[in-house]
Amino acid sequence: MPKYLVKAGLDYPPNRRAEAGDIVDDIPAKSIKWLRDQGLIEPADASAKAEVVSDVEIDEPVAVKPAPVSKVVYATVSEDE
């Protein structure tokens, strides 16, 4: 299991407590992403650094058309104005 360094005290199921500086490997998988995003935990070993947890599912890649280029209008300004 990946190990994480706890940056702030955390209570997590089932009835567990980790203090800042603790290295733990029993944080629920569904909580790892948001805890990392909030800066409350960080990877403590290579397996945690390689783990990617995402809430987004990608079905198929989508082709994106470039935006059309609009016409450019030039204006000249005389020094008399």
C-alpha positions in Angstrom: 0.0 0.0 0.0 1.2 3.5 -0.7 2.4 5.5 2.3 1.5 9.2 2.9 3.1 11.8 5.2 0.3 13.5 7.2 0.7 17.3 7.1 -2.1 18.1 9.6 -4.0 16.0 12.2 -6.6 13.8 10.6 -9.5 11.6 11.8 -10.5 9.0 9.3 -12.4 5.7 9.3 -12.5 3.3 11.0 -11.9 5.3 14.2 -8.3 6.3 13.2 -6.3 9.4 14.1 -3.0 10.5 12.5 -1.0 13.5 13.7 1.2 15.9 11.6 4.4 14.1 10.7 2.9 10.6 10.9 3.4 8.3 7.9 0.4 6.1 7.3 -0.7 3.6 4.7 -4.4 3.0 5.7 -6.1 6.2 4.4 -9.3 5.3 2.5 -8.6 5.3 -1.2 -11.6 7.5 -2.0 -10.1 10.2 0.3 -6.6 10.3 -1.1 -7.2 12.6 -4.0 -9.0 15.4 -2.1 -6.6 15.1 0.9 -3.6 15.6 -1.5 -5.4 18.4 -3.3 -5.9 20.2 0.0 -2.3 19.7 1.0 -3.2 17.6 4.0 -1.1 14.6 2.9 1.8 14.1 0.5 3.4 10.9 -0.9 6.0 9.4 1.4 7.2 6.6 -1.0 7.4 5.8 -4.7 4.2 3.9 -4.9 2.2 6.8 -3.5 3.9 9.2 -6.0 2.9 6.9 -8.9 -0.7 6.5 -7.8 -3.1 8.5 -9.8 -6.7 8.7 -8.5 -9.2 10.6 -10.6 -12.9 11.3 -10.3 -13.2 11.9 -14.0 -13.9 9.2 -16.5 -13.0 9.7 -20.1 -15.0 7.7 -22.6 -13.5 8.7 -25.9 -11.1 11.5 -27.0 -12.9 14.5 -28.5 -11.6 16.3 -31.5 -11.5 20.0 -31.1 -11.8 22.4 -34.1 -9.7 25.5 -34.0 -11.6 28.8 -33.6 -12.2 30.6 -36.9 -9.9 33.5 -37.6 -11.8 36.8 -37.7 -11.0 39.6 -40.2 -8.4 42.1 -39.1 -9.2 45.8 -39.6 -6.4 48.3 -39.9 -6.9 52.0 -39.2 -4.6 54.8 -39.7 -4.4 57.8 -37.5 -3.0 61.1 -38.6 -0.8 63.1 -36.3 -3.3 66.1 -36.7 -5.9 64.3 -34.6 
